[in-house]
Amino acid sequence: MPTYRGARPGTTGWGSFTLTGGALDGADHCQQAPSIADAASPDEIRAQADTCLAQIHVFSGNLEEAIVFGGRALGVFEERKSRLAKALALAQLSPAANALGQWESSFSYCRRAL
């Protein structure tokens, strides 16, 4: 069993990034989470980390990256029928697609959340 190296999102880092283009220091924790999850190999932990990264990318304006990470997470959550986690991933994908002008994709994400 790997050593526990993760941090709960609410305990460190989250307060150190802004929605106005400031430093994304809190993203460091999320950037490390996928490699930690890969070392332990549970898909759902990796998908949760990807959802976290998707949210940070939405906030920082890296919309294509948000779609990549959110889409990867969504696939895992749909496969495992994890409704809450699926909704959290969709909550990142819809605004990212909307901001990119991908209206049909955004509507599709919204419909899937229902």
Backbone torsions as a table, in degrees:
resi	resn	phi	psi	omega
1	MET	NA	130.2	-178.4
2	PRO	-69.4	154.8	176.1
3	THR	-66.9	139.1	179.4
4	TYR	-71.3	115.3	-179.0
5	ARG	-121.4	-4.1	-175.5
6	GLY	-79.1	166.4	176.2
7	ALA	-130.2	139.5	175.5
8	ARG	-65.5	137.4	-177.0
9	PRO	-55.5	-32.4	-177.6
10	GLY	-79.8	-6.3	-173.4
11	THR	-100.9	-26.8	-179.2
12	THR	-145.0	145.9	167.1
13	GLY	83.6	-36.7	-170.9
14	TRP	-60.0	-33.7	-178.8
15	GLY	-76.2	-2.0	-173.6
16	SER	-101.9	11.7	172.4
17	PHE	-123.8	157.8	-176.0
18	THR	-123.3	166.5	177.3
19	LEU	-92.2	3.3	-174.7
20	THR	-115.2	25.1	176.1
21	GLY	89.6	12.1	178.6
22	GLY	-75.9	-171.2	-178.0
23	ALA	-62.4	143.6	178.2
24	LEU	-107.4	49.2	-178.5
25	ASP	-58.4	-36.3	-179.9
26	GLY	-64.1	-21.8	-179.7
27	ALA	-67.4	-22.8	-179.6
28	ASP	-56.1	-40.9	179.9
29	HIS	-64.5	-42.2	179.8
30	CYS	-71.1	-31.9	178.1
31	GLN	-65.6	-32.0	-179.5
32	GLN	-82.3	-24.6	-174.4
33	ALA	-59.1	-43.8	179.9
34	PRO	-61.1	-39.4	-179.9
35	SER	-69.3	-33.1	175.7
36	ILE	-65.7	-45.0	179.7
37	ALA	-64.2	-40.4	178.8
38	ASP	-62.0	-37.2	179.3
39	ALA	-65.4	-34.7	179.0
40	ALA	-87.1	-22.2	175.7
41	SER	69.6	16.5	172.5
42	PRO	-84.2	123.0	-176.6
43	ASP	-59.7	-38.2	-175.6
44	GLU	-69.0	-34.3	176.4
45	ILE	-65.8	-42.1	177.3
46	ARG	-61.6	-41.2	-180.0
47	ALA	-65.4	-36.7	176.1
48	GLN	-65.3	-40.7	176.3
49	ALA	-63.6	-39.7	178.1
50	ASP	-64.3	-37.4	176.9
51	THR	-63.7	-41.2	176.8
52	CYS	-59.9	-46.5	179.1
53	LEU	-65.4	-37.7	177.6
54	ALA	-59.9	-42.5	179.7
55	GLN	-63.8	-43.9	179.4
56	ILE	-63.3	-40.1	178.6
57	HIS	-67.2	-35.0	174.9
58	VAL	-62.4	-49.1	-177.8
59	PHE	-63.0	-34.6	-176.2
60	SER	-91.9	-1.0	175.8
61	GLY	87.3	8.0	176.6
62	ASN	-88.9	71.5	-168.0
63	LEU	-68.4	-37.2	178.0
64	GLU	-63.5	-40.3	177.2
65	GLU	-64.4	-38.8	177.8
66	ALA	-59.7	-40.9	179.0
67	ILE	-65.0	-41.3	-179.5
68	VAL	-63.2	-53.2	-177.0
69	PHE	-67.7	-44.0	179.5
70	GLY	-63.5	-39.8	178.8
71	GLY	-65.0	-40.2	178.5
72	ARG	-64.6	-42.7	178.6
73	ALA	-65.0	-42.7	-178.4
74	LEU	-58.4	-41.4	179.0
75	GLY	-58.1	-43.1	179.2
76	VAL	-66.3	-45.9	-176.4
77	PHE	-67.2	-35.8	177.0
78	GLU	-68.5	-40.3	178.4
79	GLU	-61.0	-39.1	-177.7
80	ARG	-90.7	0.5	179.7
81	LYS	56.2	40.9	178.5
82	SER	-92.4	93.3	-170.8
83	ARG	-64.4	-44.6	-178.9
84	LEU	-64.7	-47.3	-179.8
85	ALA	-64.2	-37.2	176.7
86	LYS	-61.2	-43.5	179.1
87	ALA	-62.9	-38.0	178.8
88	LEU	-66.2	-39.7	177.3
89	ALA	-67.0	-43.5	179.2
90	LEU	-63.5	-31.3	179.1
91	ALA	-67.2	-18.1	174.7
92	GLN	-93.5	-37.5	-176.4
93	LEU	-68.6	-41.2	-176.5
94	SER	-62.6	-50.3	179.0
95	PRO	-67.1	-31.3	177.5
96	ALA	-64.8	-47.3	179.0
97	ALA	-64.2	-39.9	179.0
98	ASN	-60.7	-46.8	-179.2
99	ALA	-66.6	-26.8	177.2
100	LEU	-82.7	-3.8	-178.4
101	GLY	79.7	16.1	178.6
102	GLN	-91.1	72.7	-170.2
103	TRP	-60.6	-46.8	-177.9
104	GLU	-63.5	-40.0	177.1
105	SER	-63.6	-43.3	179.5
106	SER	-61.0	-45.3	177.5
107	PHE	-62.4	-39.1	179.3
108	SER	-62.5	-43.6	177.4
109	TYR	-61.7	-41.8	178.9
110	CYS	-62.0	-45.6	-179.9
111	ARG	-62.3	-39.0	179.6
112	ARG	-67.5	-27.4	179.0
113	ALA	-72.2	-25.2	180.0
114	LEU	-79.3	NA	NA
